[in-house]
Amino acid sequence: MTAATKVIMDWITSLGWDDRQELGFPLVAGPYVPPSPDQLLIITGGGGPGYTTEEPATDASNFQARLRGDPDDPLGTESAAQLLDNLILRASFPVTIDGTVICTVSRQGSGPTPLPFDPGDRRTEFTSNYVIVTGV
């Protein structure tokens, strides 16, 4: 069995997300946010509604995508966050990743939202929350 966060990370990569260290936004599992590299995508799994049917055929949970960009590049960071959101929301389902069937993924709430800006750090971060439904 593969960890749910790993399934999500592998699925995002399968959508064509550029996770190269120097040019893209590498994916790491949260909730810890490492100090480097500047460009980073942190995926943090969470709770959620649970089983969506009377029998345990599909299970829903939440995950957060937190994207951080280069210092002094808020527009580039926002563009990358919007690209990620579009990849997720326009994905085709169902799909099997690491032996797990992903039935659907939807956004919970608004689109990518900026986190408070730290003038000492100068990197912009955006976050979005999603519901993922997996099946057997």
GUSE-816198 format. One record per atom (N, C-alpha, C): x, y negated, z negated; atom name. Coordinates in Angstrom, 1 decimal. Layout:
PT        X        Y        Z   atomo
PT        X        Y        Z      CA
...
This chain:
PT        X        Y        Z   atomo
PT      0.8      1.2      0.0       N
PT      0.0      0.0      0.0      CA
PT      0.9     -1.2      0.0       C
PT      0.6     -2.2      0.8       N
PT      1.3     -3.4      1.0      CA
PT      0.6     -4.5      0.1       C
PT      1.4     -5.4     -0.5       N
PT      0.9     -6.5     -1.3      CA
PT      0.1     -7.4     -0.4       C
PT     -1.1     -7.9     -1.0       N
PT     -2.0     -8.7     -0.2      CA
PT     -1.3    -10.0      0.4       C
PT     -0.4    -10.6     -0.4       N
PT      0.3    -11.8      0.1      CA
PT      1.2    -11.4      1.2       C
PT      1.8    -10.3      1.2       N
PT      2.7     -9.8      2.3      CA
PT      1.9     -9.6      3.6       C
PT      0.7     -9.0      3.4       N
PT     -0.2     -8.8      4.6      CA
PT     -0.6    -10.2      5.2       C
PT     -0.9    -11.2      4.4       N
PT     -1.2    -12.5      4.9      CA
PT      0.0    -13.1      5.6       C
PT      1.1    -13.0      5.0       N
PT      2.3    -13.6      5.6      CA
PT      2.6    -12.9      7.0       C
PT      2.5    -11.6      7.0       N
PT      2.8    -10.9      8.3      CA
PT      1.7    -11.2      9.3       C
PT      0.5    -11.4      8.9       N
PT     -0.6    -11.8      9.8      CA
PT     -0.3    -13.1     10.4       C
PT      0.0    -14.1      9.6       N
PT      0.3    -15.5     10.1      CA
PT      1.5    -15.4     11.1       C
PT      2.5    -14.6     10.8       N
PT      3.6    -14.5     11.7      CA
PT      3.1    -13.9     13.0       C
PT      2.2    -12.9     13.0       N
PT      1.7    -12.2     14.2      CA
PT      0.9    -13.2     15.0       C
PT      0.4    -14.3     14.5       N
PT     -0.4    -15.3     15.2      CA
PT      0.5    -16.2     16.1       C
PT      1.8    -16.1     15.9       N
PT      2.8    -16.9     16.6      CA
PT      3.4    -18.0     15.8       C
PT      3.2    -18.0     14.5       N
PT      3.8    -19.0     13.6      CA
PT      5.3    -18.9     13.7       C
PT      6.0    -20.1     13.9       N
PT      7.4    -20.1     14.0      CA
PT      8.0    -20.1     12.6       C
PT      8.6    -19.0     12.2       N
PT      9.1    -18.9     10.8      CA
PT     10.6    -18.8     10.8       C
PT     11.2    -19.4     11.9       N
PT     12.7    -19.4     11.9      CA
PT     13.3    -20.4     10.9       C
PT     14.4    -20.0     10.3       N
PT     14.9    -20.8      9.2      CA
PT     15.3    -22.2      9.6       C
PT     15.9    -22.5     10.7       N
PT     16.4    -23.8     11.0      CA
PT     15.4    -24.6     11.8       C
PT     14.5    -24.0     12.6       N
PT     13.7    -24.7     13.5      CA
PT     12.2    -24.7     13.1       C
PT     11.8    -23.7     12.4       N
PT     10.4    -23.5     12.0      CA
PT     10.1    -23.7     10.6       C
PT      9.1    -23.0     10.1       N
PT      8.7    -23.1      8.7      CA
PT      8.7    -21.7      8.2       C
PT      9.8    -21.2      7.5       N
PT      9.8    -19.9      7.0      CA
PT      8.7    -19.7      6.0       C
PT      8.2    -18.5      5.9       N
PT      7.2    -18.1      4.9      CA
PT      7.8    -17.5      3.7       C
PT      7.3    -17.9      2.5       N
PT      7.7    -17.3      1.3      CA
PT      6.4    -17.1      0.4       C
PT      6.5    -16.1     -0.4       N
PT      5.4    -15.8     -1.3      CA
PT      5.5    -16.8     -2.5       C
PT      4.3    -17.4     -2.9       N
PT      4.2    -18.2     -4.0      CA
PT      3.9    -17.4     -5.2       C
PT      3.6    -18.1     -6.3       N
PT      3.4    -19.5     -6.5      CA
PT      4.6    -20.3     -6.7       C
PT      5.8    -19.7     -6.9       N
PT      7.0    -20.5     -7.0      CA
PT      7.4    -21.2     -5.7       C
PT      7.7    -22.5     -5.8       N
PT      8.1    -23.3     -4.7      CA
PT      9.6    -23.6     -4.8       C
PT     10.4    -22.9     -4.0       N
PT     11.8    -23.1     -4.1      CA
PT     12.2    -24.5     -3.6       C
PT     13.3    -25.0     -4.1       N
PT     13.8    -26.4     -3.7      CA
PT     14.2    -26.5     -2.3       C
PT     14.6    -25.4     -1.6       N
PT     15.0    -25.5     -0.2      CA
PT     14.6    -24.2      0.5       C
PT     14.5    -24.3      1.8       N
PT     14.7    -25.4      2.7      CA
PT     13.6    -26.4      2.7       C
PT     13.9    -27.5      3.4       N
PT     12.9    -28.6      3.4      CA
PT     11.6    -28.1      4.1       C
PT     11.7    -27.5      5.3       N
PT     10.5    -27.0      6.0      CA
PT     10.2    -25.6      5.5       C
PT      9.0    -25.5      4.9       N
PT      8.7    -24.2      4.2      CA
PT      7.2    -24.0      4.2       C
PT      6.7    -22.8      4.3       N
PT      5.3    -22.5      4.1      CA
PT      5.2    -21.5      3.0       C
PT      4.5    -21.9      1.9       N
PT      4.4    -21.0      0.7      CA
PT      3.0    -20.4      0.8       C
PT      2.8    -19.1      0.7       N
PT      1.6    -18.4      0.7      CA
PT      1.3    -17.9     -0.7       C
PT      0.3    -18.3     -1.3       N
PT     -0.1    -17.8     -2.7      CA
PT     -1.4    -17.2     -2.7       C
PT     -1.5    -15.9     -3.0       N
PT     -2.8    -15.2     -3.1      CA
PT     -3.5    -15.7     -4.4       C
PT     -4.8    -15.4     -4.4       N
PT     -5.6    -15.7     -5.6      CA
PT     -6.8    -14.8     -5.7       C
PT     -7.6    -15.2     -6.7       N
PT     -8.9    -14.5     -6.9      CA
PT     -9.8    -14.8     -5.8       C
PT    -11.1    -14.4     -6.0       N
PT    -12.1    -14.6     -4.9      CA
PT    -13.4    -13.9     -5.3       C
PT    -14.3    -13.9     -4.3       N
PT    -15.6    -13.3     -4.6      CA
PT    -15.6    -11.8     -4.9       C
PT    -14.6    -11.1     -4.4       N
PT    -14.5     -9.6     -4.6      CA
PT    -15.3     -8.9     -3.5       C
PT    -15.9     -7.8     -3.9       N
PT    -16.6     -7.0     -2.9      CA
PT    -17.7     -7.8     -2.3       C
PT    -17.8     -7.7     -1.0       N
PT    -18.9     -8.5     -0.3      CA
PT    -20.1     -7.6      0.1       C
PT    -20.0     -6.4     -0.2       N
PT    -21.1     -5.4      0.0      CA
PT    -21.4     -4.6     -1.3       C
PT    -22.5     -3.9     -1.3       N
PT    -22.8     -3.1     -2.5      CA
PT    -21.8     -2.0     -2.7       C
PT    -21.3     -1.4     -1.6       N
PT    -20.3     -0.4     -1.7      CA
PT    -19.0     -1.1     -1.4       C
PT    -17.9     -0.6     -1.9       N
PT    -16.6     -1.3     -1.8      CA
PT    -16.0     -1.1     -0.4       C
PT    -16.7     -1.6      0.7       N
PT    -16.3     -1.5      2.0      CA
PT    -15.4     -2.7      2.4       C
PT    -15.8     -3.9      2.0       N
PT    -15.0     -5.1      2.3      CA
PT    -14.8     -5.9      1.0       C
PT    -13.6     -6.5      0.9       N
PT    -13.2     -7.2     -0.3      CA
PT    -12.7     -8.6      0.1       C
PT    -13.2     -9.7     -0.6       N
PT    -12.8    -11.0     -0.2      CA
PT    -12.0    -11.6     -1.3       C
PT    -10.9    -12.3     -0.9       N
PT    -10.1    -13.0     -1.9      CA
PT     -9.6    -14.3     -1.3       C
PT     -9.0    -15.2     -2.1       N
PT     -8.5    -16.5     -1.7      CA
PT     -7.0    -16.5     -1.5       C
PT     -6.6    -17.4     -0.6       N
PT     -5.1    -17.6     -0.6      CA
PT     -4.9    -19.1     -0.2       C
PT     -3.8    -19.6     -0.7       N
PT     -3.5    -21.0     -0.4      CA
PT     -2.2    -21.1      0.5       C
PT     -2.3    -21.9      1.5       N
PT     -1.2    -22.2      2.4      CA
PT     -0.7    -23.6      2.0       C
PT      0.5    -23.6      1.5       N
PT      1.2    -24.9      1.1      CA
PT      2.4    -25.2      2.0       C
PT      2.3    -26.2      2.9       N
PT      3.3    -26.5      3.9      CA
PT      4.1    -27.7      3.5       C
PT      5.4    -27.6      3.5       N
PT      6.3    -28.7      3.1      CA
PT      7.1    -29.0      4.3       C
PT      7.3    -30.3      4.6       N
PT      8.1    -30.8      5.7      CA
PT      9.4    -31.5      5.4       C
PT     10.1    -32.0      6.4       N
PT     11.3    -32.7      6.2      CA
PT     11.0    -34.0      5.5       C
PT     12.1    -34.6      4.8       N
PT     11.9    -35.9      4.2      CA
PT     11.6    -37.0      5.2       C
PT     10.8    -37.9      4.8       N
PT     10.4    -39.0      5.6      CA
PT      9.8    -38.7      7.0       C
PT      9.1    -37.5      7.0       N
PT      8.4    -37.1      8.3      CA
PT      7.0    -36.7      7.9       C
PT      6.1    -37.6      7.4       N
PT      4.8    -37.2      7.0      CA
PT      3.9    -36.8      8.2       C
PT      4.1    -37.5      9.4       N
PT      3.3    -37.1     10.6      CA
PT      3.7    -35.8     11.1       C
PT      5.0    -35.5     11.2       N
PT      5.4    -34.1     11.6      CA
PT      4.9    -33.0     10.7       C
PT      4.9    -33.3      9.4       N
PT      4.4    -32.3      8.5      CA
PT      2.9    -32.1      8.6       C
PT      2.2    -33.2      8.8       N
PT      0.7    -33.1      9.0      CA
PT      0.4    -32.3     10.3       C
PT      1.1    -32.6     11.3       N
PT      0.9    -31.9     12.6      CA
PT      1.2    -30.4     12.4       C
PT      2.2    -30.0     11.7       N
PT      2.5    -28.6     11.5      CA
PT      1.4    -28.0     10.6       C
PT      0.9    -28.7      9.6       N
PT     -0.2    -28.2      8.8      CA
PT     -1.5    -28.0      9.6       C
PT     -1.8    -28.9     10.6       N
PT     -2.9    -28.8     11.4      CA
PT     -2.8    -27.6     12.4       C
PT     -1.6    -27.4     12.9       N
PT     -1.3    -26.3     13.8      CA
PT     -1.5    -25.0     13.1       C
PT     -1.1    -24.9     11.8       N
PT     -1.3    -23.6     11.1      CA
PT     -2.8    -23.4     10.8       C
PT     -3.5    -24.5     10.5       N
PT     -4.9    -24.4     10.3      CA
PT     -5.6    -23.9     11.6       C
PT     -5.3    -24.4     12.7       N
PT     -5.9    -24.0     14.0      CA
PT     -5.5    -22.5     14.3       C
PT     -4.3    -22.1     14.0       N
PT     -3.9    -20.7     14.3      CA
PT     -4.8    -19.8     13.4       C
PT     -5.0    -20.1     12.2       N
PT     -5.8    -19.3     11.3      CA
PT     -7.3    -19.3     11.7       C
PT     -7.8    -20.4     11.9       N
PT     -9.3    -20.5     12.2      CA
PT     -9.7    -20.0     13.6       C
PT     -8.7    -19.9     14.5       N
PT     -9.0    -19.5     15.9      CA
PT     -8.5    -18.1     16.1       C
PT     -8.1    -17.4     15.1       N
PT     -7.6    -16.0     15.2      CA
PT     -8.7    -15.1     15.6       C
PT     -8.4    -14.0     16.3       N
PT     -9.3    -12.9     16.6      CA
PT     -9.4    -11.9     15.6       C
PT    -10.6    -11.3     15.3       N
PT    -10.8    -10.3     14.3      CA
PT    -11.7     -9.2     14.9       C
PT    -11.6     -8.0     14.3       N
PT    -10.7     -7.6     13.3      CA
PT     -9.3     -7.3     13.8       C
PT     -8.4     -7.2     12.9       N
PT     -7.0     -6.9     13.2      CA
PT     -6.4     -6.1     12.0       C
PT     -5.5     -5.2     12.4       N
PT     -4.9     -4.4     11.3      CA
PT     -3.5     -4.8     11.2       C
PT     -3.1     -5.2     10.0       N
PT     -1.8     -5.7      9.6      CA
PT     -1.3     -4.8      8.4       C
PT     -0.1     -4.2      8.6       N
PT      0.5     -3.4      7.5      CA
PT     -0.5     -2.4      7.0       C
PT     -1.4     -1.8      7.8       N
PT     -2.3     -0.8      7.4      CA
PT     -3.6     -1.4      6.8       C
PT     -3.7     -2.7      6.7       N
PT     -4.9     -3.3      6.1      CA
PT     -5.7     -4.0      7.2       C
PT     -7.0     -3.7      7.2       N
PT     -7.9     -4.3      8.2      CA
PT     -8.3     -5.7      7.7       C
PT     -8.0     -6.7      8.5       N
PT     -8.5     -8.1      8.2      CA
PT     -9.8     -8.3      9.0       C
PT    -10.9     -8.4      8.3       N
PT    -12.2     -8.6      9.0      CA
PT    -12.4    -10.0      9.5       C
PT    -12.0    -11.0      8.6       N
PT    -12.2    -12.4      8.9      CA
PT    -11.4    -13.2      8.0       C
PT    -11.1    -14.5      8.4       N
PT    -10.5    -15.5      7.5      CA
PT    -11.2    -16.8      7.8       C
PT    -11.6    -17.5      6.7       N
PT    -12.3    -18.8      6.9      CA
PT    -11.7    -19.8      5.9       C
PT    -11.8    -21.0      6.2       N
PT    -11.2    -22.1      5.3      CA
PT    -12.3    -22.4      4.3       C
PT    -11.8    -22.6      3.1       N
PT    -12.6    -23.0      2.0      CA
PT    -12.4    -24.5      1.7       C
PT    -13.4    -25.3      2.1       N
PT    -13.2    -26.7      1.9      CA
PT    -12.7    -27.4      3.1       C
PT    -12.1    -28.5      2.9       N
PT    -11.6    -29.4      4.0      CA
PT    -10.3    -28.8      4.6       C
PT     -9.9    -29.5      5.7       N
PT     -8.7    -29.1      6.4      CA
PT     -7.4    -29.5      5.5       C
PT     -6.3    -29.4      6.1       N
PT     -5.0    -29.6      5.3      CA
PT     -5.1    -31.0      4.6       C
PT     -4.8    -30.9      3.3       N
PT     -4.9    -32.0      2.4      CA
PT     -3.5    -32.4      1.8       C
PT     -3.1    -33.6      1.8       N
PT     -1.8    -34.0      1.3      CA
PT     -1.8    -33.8     -0.2       C
PT     -0.6    -33.3     -0.7       N
PT     -0.4    -33.3     -2.2      CA
PT      0.2    -34.6     -2.6       C
PT      0.2    -34.9     -3.9       N
PT      0.8    -36.2     -4.3      CA
PT      2.2    -36.3     -3.8       C
PT      2.6    -37.5     -3.4       N
PT      4.0    -37.8     -2.9      CA
PT      4.9    -38.1     -4.0       C
PT      6.1    -37.4     -4.0       N
PT      7.1    -37.7     -5.0      CA
PT      8.2    -38.6     -4.3       C
PT      8.3    -39.9     -4.7       N
PT      9.3    -40.8     -4.1      CA
PT     10.7    -40.3     -4.3       C
PT     11.0    -39.6     -5.3       N
PT     12.3    -39.1     -5.5      CA
PT     12.7    -37.9     -4.6       C
PT     11.7    -37.2     -4.1       N
PT     11.9    -36.1     -3.2      CA
PT     11.7    -36.4     -1.8       C
PT     10.7    -37.3     -1.4       N
PT     10.5    -37.8     -0.1      CA
PT     10.0    -36.8      0.9       C
PT      9.6    -35.6      0.4       N
PT      9.1    -34.6      1.4      CA
PT      7.5    -34.6      1.2       C
PT      6.8    -34.5      2.3       N
PT      5.4    -34.4      2.3      CA
PT      4.9    -33.0      2.3       C
PT      3.9    -32.7      1.5       N
PT      3.3    -31.4      1.5      CA
PT      1.8    -31.5      1.7       C
PT      1.3    -30.4      2.4       N
PT     -0.1    -30.3      2.7      CA
PT     -0.6    -28.9      2.2       C
PT     -1.8    -28.8      1.7       N
PT     -2.3    -27.6      1.3      CA
PT     -3.7    -27.3      1.8       C
PT     -4.0    -26.0      2.1       N
PT     -5.3    -25.6      2.5      CA
PT     -5.6    -24.3      1.8       C
PT     -6.9    -24.0      1.6       N
PT     -7.3    -22.8      0.9      CA
PT     -8.2    -22.0      1.9       C
PT     -8.0    -20.7      1.9       N
PT     -8.8    -19.8      2.8      CA
PT     -9.4    -18.7      2.0       C
PT    -10.4    -18.1      2.6       N
PT    -11.0    -16.8      2.1      CA
PT    -10.7    -15.8      3.1       C
PT    -10.1    -14.7      2.7       N
PT     -9.7    -13.6      3.6      CA
PT    -10.6    -12.4      3.2       C
PT    -11.2    -11.7      4.2       N
PT    -12.0    -10.5      3.9      CA
PT    -11.3     -9.3      4.6       C
PT    -11.0     -8.4      3.7       N
PT    -10.4     -7.2      4.2      CA
PT    -11.3     -6.0      4.1       C
PT    -11.1     -5.0      4.9       N
PT    -12.0     -3.8      4.8      CA
PT    -11.2     -2.5      4.8       C
PT    -11.9     -1.5      4.8       N
PT    -11.3     -0.1      4.8      CA
PT    -11.2      0.5      6.2       C
